[in-house]
Amino acid sequence: MKNNAQVTMNKNYWIVEIFKKRNIRDVFGEDVKKSIEELGISDIEEVKVSNLYKIECNTEKKNIEKIAKELLIDNVSEDFLIYKKSKTKKNYWIVEVFLKEGVTDPVGETSKKTIIESGILKDVDVKTGKKYYIKGKLQEKQIKEICKKILANTLIHNYFIFKKEGMGK
Amino acid sequence: MKHAKEIDILNADDKTLIEISEKNLLSLDIGEMRKIKEYFLSIGRNPTDCELECLAQTWSEHCCHKTFKANINYVEKIGEKEEKINICLLKEIMEVTEKLNYDWCISVFKDNAGIIELNEKWGVAFKVETHNHPSALEPYGGAGTGIGGVIRDILGVGLGAKPILNTDVFCFGPLDYSYEKLPEGVLHPRRVFRGVVSGVRDYGNRMGIPTGNGAIIFDDGYVYNCLVYCGTVGILPVDKVEKKVKDGDFIVVIGGRTGRDGIHGATFSSASLKEDIPTSVVQIGNPIVEKKFQDVLLVARDLNLYNSITDCGAGGFSSAIGEMGKDTGAVVYLDKVPLKYEGLLPWEIFLSESQERMVLAVPEKNIEKLISLFNSEDVEATVIGKFIKTGKLTVYYKDEIVCDIDMKFLHKGIPERNLKCFFEKKEEKKLNFKSKNLKEDILKLISTPVISSKEEVVHQYDHEVGGRTVLKPLLGYESRGVSDGVVLKPFYETYEGLVIGCGINPFYGEIDPYYMAGCCIEECIRNIVSCGGNPEKIAILDNFCWGNVSDEKELGKLVRCVKGCKDYALKYKVPFISGKDSLNNYFRGKNGKIISIPGTLLISGIGVIEDVRKITSTEFKKGRNIIYVLGKTFNELGSSQFYRMYGIKGGIVPKPRPEKTLNLMKKIHTGIKEGLIKSCHDCSDGGLITTINEMMIGGNLGCEINFLDVLSEEKEPEIILFSESCGRFVVEVEKEKINEFEKLFKGEEVSQIGQVIEKKEMIGFWGNKKLFKISLDLIYENWRSLKF
């Protein structure tokens, strides 16, 4: 599966990825790891979770930086990355989960409102999602099972799998 | 027509009518479709899509309770005895309240919630809703919107009440259910569980409303359809209970915008779950929007800016406006409705179940003031039409009429239903199952999912916000103990209080739903009484969740249950003030096999407490205090947690004894008020032994008990320890007060059974023989063994 969602979007967008700083425990990730193990899939070394904000607008990167820094992150415990296209990561399977078109996204709506009220941008749309980094000996079939049973509810979510590096597209 | 679509039914035969109903997900049966055809024949035109949708929603099981209003031909055969009656379920329930005719029941069965009197100035409203289908599909969103919806019910009762407490009761499949056995498309119970708990937590906590009472049940029967009951309690001034739409009032929508979410929720929830479901039925909650309008709404209420209000729940505008304009008529302009995005068809706007919206009826003179007040708090308020005395529901989209139906036909036109069903039961037979090792069984029982500690869940909810919670759900040493109910002190200036409890036990229904109803009602009252509530001033709510009621056997069980509700509510003298039924909770697998849930009744109760300083809690308070059991134990282990643990079917199900228990409870109330009773806990799931275990855990104290001294029909350890007979309480009394205590309870079934000890262990005797000795640490460890 490829990152179709990003290809089909006509609008310009930036993605802000927010993750826990190195010394902060990623409780949510640990919880997902526990759930995967309950499925009967062992050999999971680590699961990390980031929040994604897809900010659809025409603007420069420095404005997005301002939004991330001032509005989206908790400066004490979180850090962020800004990019346009997700990259693969060595030794990790990556899964991105976004809400399907038409499903209400309250966090996205509130972010949009806040960005406009802060005066940084005038015309913007925000969609939120989650990004999972999964480290362990896994087959693609198992990753798909994890997506369907734990990470995404296919009724409201689309999910995209980025293969572990070195396994070919 | 440009915007609406005409649907040809005038020329349709029965087969086509059914096809139309199925194709458009209307869930209307052939009788109803014929009636609709008849109506449109009489006005000489075809309906539009919007009109059909509107009728389907108004006549859906969810909104109109067809089964509860139907005439049911019911045959009951118990052993050799056979009885035939005609019965209407709704009438049975309402008859209780009419017969009891209490003047403190201010508003019953007519508004969004029932209202009872708290004092001269204030009333208290209580409503419990279910949100089962949405929660099975998208647990987080479903449960969140469930709690959001019932909060809006309270905001929309009378002219608006202030929500002060949420309650929640869940039924799930076992958390360790095998993944292999789950069919495609069904979420695993553990996932449903986690999603539902976090959904309720996030919505309730963000609204700033404490979640203070609930229960969690696990059973194989809920694997395909979980049950999510959400309740809200609110207070409102007694002069704000009445509401009436006036001719000429503007229709104003406040709160969230309208999108495609939740379309067909009402008709969908009246149908069964299948393996393919459209995305559009899913609703996602946004508590921040609701919190904002909640605050400003109560300001507008106190300024008397509107005449009537209701929430937009199932069926959206169609339901809300159709209901409000029942006696007048309404004209609606759908193109004025604020939308989330473009591209919605007129009927979609009318039927959408987007969350966080409410509809007000506002007199013309207040309209400007109201809108600017809402806007000042950043809440959208938009005029979308007018209530006009036309007797019709007329809906425009731009310059086109997309719906024009007589209110009378909409609300009264539904054909009467005649159903038949039966209930059959063999005589209950006593079983005498012997325990091989009492100590092991006690520890095993306390670690079963239904009984074990739910602390991990309860701690996720904020039960303190608002600062009104006097008796909290977790209490005692390190907040380890569990409370029977929750006590609130709603006002800063006075010591008046409210107490809320609930009763649920679907397992008894396997043997007989009639006694299940009685036991649930009694459990609810017991819970309230053991907190210090007055048994003579309790109002209750009924929530039925049932399986496939088109099956005569399932419907028969429901009728039997309703009969139990009526008989026992009358005997305990508790009125029903509100209720809700959620039927058709069943799953249809690929092979067409239907799997119904166990018929489940939740009874929620609310009582008024005169002085919150005169209540008690469940945990043991002090060493050397004397322990009593009030009430008598019988060989009633049928469907008990002890039998379930061993997979034993059958036996005698507990039978409530109101003639004994009601009087006993009045005395307990006096005993608590006078400070004679130091702690009080009722016996329910898991029997006497579980009650005592919980009291020890909460108090971090041990006890010595002689089980032979417990008043019982049969002197067998298994019966005394594990029977779940109704009407029993364990109480703790100080040594110096036992004479006074025994005087008060003279003539009742009382047995002194032992004492509280400082040493952290439970020592059980049978006369002179020692039965077992278990350390409190071991009990606590086993009680906490369920992994969430």
Interface residues (C-beta under 8 A of the other chain):
Chain A: S35 E38 L39 G40 K100 G102 V103 T104 D105 P106 E109 T110 K149 I150 N153 L155 I156
Chain B: L137 E138 G141 Y179 L187 H188 R190 R191 G259 R260 D261 I277 T279 S280 V282 Q283 I284 G285 N286 I288 V289 K340 Y341 S354 Q355
